[in-house]
Amino acid sequence: MPAPPALNGLAIASLVTSLLCLAPLGLVLGCVALWQIPRRRQRGKGLAIAGVSVSGAILLLAAVVIPVVDFRVWTLPARSDSGDVTKPGWTTIQSIRAGDCFTPRGGLTEPGTPPLGGSVELTPCDTPHRAEAYASFALPEGDFPGLDGIAATAWPQCARLFTDYALDPLAFGRLQTYYFHPDEEGWAAGRRTVVCWVARPDNTELDVSVRGNASDLDAAQREFLAAMKPLNTAGALRPAKSPQQDLAGATAWAGHMAQAQAETIRLLKDADLPGAEAPTGRLVAELEAGLPFWQQAAEAPDADTFLSHLRSVDQHDGEQPHRRIRGLLDLPLPTSEPTQELERTAASTADRVRRAGRDRS
């Protein structure tokens, strides 16, 4: 009885290498096996065909996927011993730490909305970037509070934390606070962390950190910025809805603004600002003149009355003496366009509050 034909070794190797994801090698070995088998009268044609088919399918899939996959997400950032990013790299939003500078992969999104693609590129803060994380905090345990419930906690908390992080927000031009938060699926997985971050709303780049360092300021600069902080913080807490949509929220905010303005007036009167005494006195006088209108806005019976009082506030915003003080203290001057959410000067407070329902989510 004649012996059966030999099994072609390359046919076996083709199938094995294709299953090990060595598709180019598997394809070559399979093609060579198919050429050898009829000439040598060997077995293994089916194995060779399988090897060629699997290898071809893998190569075809790679040809489709590679052009649309951003393999930079596989490049991890490097950090120093202190935790600062020293080498750019891609990571998930869950890996962001306070103080990290980054660019969302899909660009800026609405506050509370994660970046498109769910990944960000971390970069050293002295290189161009779109955003900077400045704080994080955990939401209380319990059932998922819904997007509105999260926003009610995240927005004001992030606003307060930013004025602690950036001692002088006006030094960086127009800024807006944003936040990431867990969705319902992430909540079920145990994630509770909100990450607060800041960016320019026109999507232009920053090339420095907005983090404030008190050691970089002299005594007079620190006193002036500390005096303005209550007013800046309260301004950042402006309600998400316009007074026509939520009069109670608007009047409550006006009450907070009145308290903050009174505190800023007190701190300015006590501040030692050598060389800037005259404009400081004028700023105090303007804020004192505007204070009653905040108090009246806090008691407004309707939205039109509320906005009318805010227009009166605008007549006493103290913009000119405020700019004069900053110049004398060698602090960066505000741009002609106000810092969104953090500065009341240079644009109508009433107009910005009226637009609130359209401008914020």
Residue pairs with C-beta under 8 A, 6 or more apart in sequence:
4 43
5 41
5 42
5 43
6 40
6 42
6 43
7 42
7 43
7 44
8 33
8 36
8 37
8 40
8 42
8 43
8 44
8 47
8 48
10 29
10 30
10 32
10 33
10 36
10 44
10 48
11 29
11 30
11 33
11 34
11 37
11 44
11 45
11 47
11 48
11 51
12 44
12 47
13 26
13 29
13 33
13 51
14 26
14 27
14 29
14 30
14 33
14 47
14 48
14 50
14 51
14 52
14 55
15 26
15 30
15 47
15 48
15 50
15 51
15 54
16 26
16 51
17 23
17 25
17 26
17 29
17 51
17 55
18 26
18 27
18 30
18 50
18 51
18 52
18 54
18 55
18 58
19 26
19 54
21 58
23 54
23 55
23 56
23 58
23 59
23 62
24 55
24 59
25 55
26 51
26 52
26 54
26 55
27 51
27 52
27 55
27 56
27 59
29 51
30 48
30 49
30 51
30 52
30 55
31 52
33 44
33 47
33 48
33 51
34 45
34 48
34 49
34 52
36 42
37 43
37 44
37 45
37 48
70 90
70 105
72 90
72 121
73 90
73 105
73 119
74 90
75 88
75 89
75 90
76 89
76 90
76 91
77 85
77 87
77 88
77 89
77 90
77 91
77 122
77 123
78 85
78 86
78 87
78 89
79 85
79 86
80 86
83 97
83 99
84 99
84 124
84 125
85 100
85 101
85 122
85 123
85 124
85 125
86 124
87 124
88 121
88 122
88 123
88 124
88 127
89 121
89 122
90 105
90 119
90 120
90 121
90 122
91 119
91 120
91 122
92 118
92 119
92 120
93 114
93 115
93 118
93 119
93 120
93 180
93 195
94 191
94 193
96 102
96 120
96 122
96 133
96 136
96 180
96 195
96 197
97 133
97 136
98 133
98 134
98 135
98 136
98 165
99 125
99 132
99 133
99 134
99 209
99 211
100 122
100 132
100 133
101 122
101 123
101 124
101 125
101 127
101 129
101 131
101 132
101 133
101 206
101 209
102 120
102 121
102 122
102 123
102 129
102 130
102 131
102 132
102 133
102 197
103 120
103 121
103 123
103 129
103 130
103 131
104 115
104 116
104 120
104 130
104 131
105 115
105 116
105 117
105 118
105 119
105 120
105 121
106 115
106 116
106 117
107 115
107 116
107 130
107 203
108 130
108 131
108 178
108 199
108 201
108 203
109 115
109 116
109 178
110 361
111 151
111 155
111 176
111 177
111 178
111 179
111 360
111 361
112 147
112 150
112 151
112 154
112 155
112 178
112 179
112 180
112 181
112 361
113 361
114 180
114 183
123 129
125 132
125 208
125 209
125 211
126 207
126 208
126 209
127 207
128 205
128 206
128 207
129 205
129 206
129 207
130 199
130 200
130 203
130 205
130 206
131 178
131 197
131 198
131 199
131 206
132 197
132 198
132 199
132 206
132 209
132 210
132 211
133 195
133 196
133 197
134 161
134 162
134 165
134 166
134 196
134 197
134 198
134 210
134 211
135 158
135 161
135 162
135 164
135 165
135 195
135 196
136 193
136 194
136 195
136 196
137 157
137 161
137 193
137 194
137 196
138 192
138 193
138 194
139 145
139 150
139 153
139 154
139 181
139 182
139 192
139 193
139 194
140 192
141 192
144 184
144 187
144 188
145 153
150 181
150 194
151 240
151 361
153 194
154 179
154 181
154 194
154 196
155 177
155 179
155 240
156 237
157 194
157 196
158 177
158 178
158 179
158 194
158 196
159 177
159 233
159 236
159 237
159 341
160 233
160 236
160 237
161 196
162 169
162 177
162 196
162 198
162 236
162 342
163 169
163 229
163 232
163 233
163 236
163 342
165 210
165 211
165 212
166 172
166 175
166 198
166 210
166 211
166 212
167 212
167 213
167 214
167 217
167 222
167 225
168 212
168 225
168 331
168 332
169 175
169 210
169 232
169 339
169 342
169 343
170 326
170 331
170 332
170 333
170 334
170 339
170 342
170 343
171 210
171 331
171 332
172 206
172 208
172 210
172 339
173 200
173 335
173 337
173 339
174 200
174 201
174 202
174 335
174 337
174 338
174 339
174 340
175 198
175 199
175 200
175 201
175 210
175 339
175 340
175 341
175 342
176 198
176 199
176 200
176 201
176 340
176 341
177 196
177 197
177 198
177 236
177 341
178 196
178 197
178 198
178 199
179 194
179 195
179 196
179 197
180 194
180 195
180 197
181 194
181 195
182 191
182 192
182 193
198 210
199 206
200 206
201 340
214 222
217 225
219 272
220 271
220 272
220 273
220 274
220 276
220 329
221 329
221 330
221 331
223 267
223 271
223 272
223 273
224 268
224 271
224 273
224 276
224 325
224 326
224 329
224 331
225 331
226 267
227 264
227 267
227 268
227 271
228 264
229 264
230 259
230 260
230 261
230 263
230 264
230 267
231 257
231 260
231 261
231 263
231 264
231 344
232 342
232 343
233 260
234 253
234 256
234 257
234 259
234 260
234 261
235 257
235 260
235 341
235 342
235 343
235 344
236 341
236 342
237 253
237 256
238 253
238 341
238 352
238 353
238 356
239 246
239 249
239 250
239 252
239 253
239 356
240 356
240 357
240 360
240 361
241 249
241 250
241 356
241 357
242 250
242 303
242 353
242 354
242 355
242 356
242 357
242 358
243 250
243 251
243 300
243 303
243 306
243 307
243 353
243 354
244 303
244 354
244 357
245 357
247 300
247 302
247 303
247 306
250 297
250 300
250 303
250 306
250 353
251 297
251 298
251 299
251 300
251 306
252 298
254 294
254 295
254 297
254 298
254 300
254 306
254 309
254 310
255 294
255 295
255 298
257 294
257 297
258 291
258 294
258 295
258 297
258 298
261 287
261 290
261 291
261 294
262 291
264 287
265 284
265 287
265 288
265 291
268 280
268 283
268 284
268 287
269 284
271 280
273 280
273 325
273 328
273 329
275 328
275 329
276 324
276 325
276 328
276 329
279 321
279 322
279 324
279 325
279 328
280 321
280 325
282 318
282 320
282 321
282 324
283 318
283 321
283 322
283 325
286 316
286 317
286 318
286 321
287 316
287 318
289 316
290 312
290 313
290 315
290 316
290 317
290 318
293 309
293 310
293 312
293 313
293 316
294 309
294 313
296 309
297 306
297 309
297 310
297 313
300 306
300 309
307 350
307 353
307 354
308 350
310 349
310 350
310 353
311 348
311 349
311 350
313 344
313 349
313 350
314 348
314 349
314 350
317 344
317 345
317 349
318 345
319 345
319 346
322 334
322 345
323 333
323 334
326 332
326 333
326 334
327 333
334 343
334 345
334 346
336 346
337 346
337 347
338 344
338 345
338 346
338 347
352 359
